[in-house]
Every structure is written in structure tokens, then in C-alpha cells.
Amino acid sequence: MSANDIARTGEYPALIHLKGAVEIRTPACLPVGKNRSLVCDGVMILRADEATFHEDSGQIEAQGAVTVVPLFHEQANVR
């Protein structure tokens, strides 16, 4: 999570309020194969003017100009 201003209310699990140039990246995991095993390959990116993140549920409430990049593949760092 990143934003110009981040404020937490209370102890864990808390609400985290983000304002200004908000960006929240979350792993993108999909069930694949016969066993429907989760494979995490990339991230989803939410950008907004403001957002509230609920630590207990992972729910995000976004306000203002909101965009979501559904699946962004980041290249692994190979040395």
C-alpha cells in the first residue's frame, strides 16, 4: 500500500485510511489444474484518490477516480 497520507484507526484488526495517489497491490492467485491448486502469478493493482482497507477482511472501499489493473505480470528478478 502507498499513498500521500496513511492513517490507522485502533489496534489490529484496524481500518487503514489512505488519501492521495493511493495504490494497493495484491497478489493475483487463480485455481488451476485438477486439484484447483492456487497459483499466484502477478498482482492486481488498485489506484484511487482515497481508500479504506479493512485488515480483518481484506475489503477495500475506494473513492474518487478509481482504476483497477486486473492482472499485471511482474517479471521475476533473475540474476
C-alpha positions in Angstrom: 0.0 0.0 0.0 1.1 3.5 -0.7 -0.5 6.9 -0.5 0.3 10.5 0.3 -1.3 10.1 3.7 -1.9 6.9 5.6 -3.7 6.7 9.0 -4.6 3.7 11.1 -7.6 3.6 13.5 -7.1 1.4 16.5 -5.2 -1.8 17.1 -5.2 -4.8 14.7 -7.6 -5.5 13.1 -7.9 -1.9 12.2 -9.2 0.3 9.4 -6.4 1.9 7.3 -7.4 5.2 5.6 -5.4 6.2 2.6 -5.6 9.6 0.8 -3.9 11.0 -2.3 -2.3 8.9 -5.0 -3.5 5.6 -3.4 -2.0 2.4 -4.8 -2.8 -1.0 -3.4 -1.1 -4.1 -4.9 -2.5 -7.6 -4.1 -1.3 -11.0 -5.3 -3.4 -12.4 -8.1 -4.0 -16.1 -7.3 -6.1 -18.4 -9.5 -7.1 -22.0 -9.0 -5.6 -24.2 -11.8 -5.4 -27.9 -12.6 -7.4 -30.8 -11.4 -6.7 -30.1 -7.8 -7.6 -26.5 -8.3 -4.4 -25.5 -6.5 -3.8 -21.8 -6.2 -1.1 -20.4 -8.4 -0.1 -16.8 -7.7 1.3 -15.2 -10.8 1.4 -11.4 -10.7 -0.6 -8.7 -8.9 -3.8 -6.8 -9.2 -3.3 -3.0 -8.8 -6.0 -0.6 -7.4 -5.4 3.1 -7.8 -7.7 5.7 -6.2 -8.0 9.2 -4.8 -8.9 7.7 -1.4 -9.5 4.2 0.1 -10.2 2.4 3.3 -8.6 -1.0 3.9 -10.2 -3.4 6.4 -7.4 -5.5 7.9 -9.8 -8.2 9.2 -11.5 -9.0 5.9 -9.2 -7.5 3.2 -12.1 -5.5 1.9 -11.2 -2.2 0.1 -13.5 0.7 -0.2 -12.2 3.1 -2.9 -13.4 6.6 -3.7 -12.8 9.2 -6.3 -11.0 8.3 -9.6 -10.7 4.5 -9.2 -9.0 2.2 -11.6 -8.1 -1.5 -11.3 -5.5 -3.3 -13.4 -7.0 -6.8 -13.2 -3.8 -8.8 -13.6 -0.3 -7.4 -14.0 2.6 -9.9 -14.5 5.8 -8.7 -12.9 9.0 -10.1 -14.2 11.0 -12.0 -11.7 14.4 -10.7 -10.8 16.8 -13.1 -12.4 20.5 -12.7 -11.6 
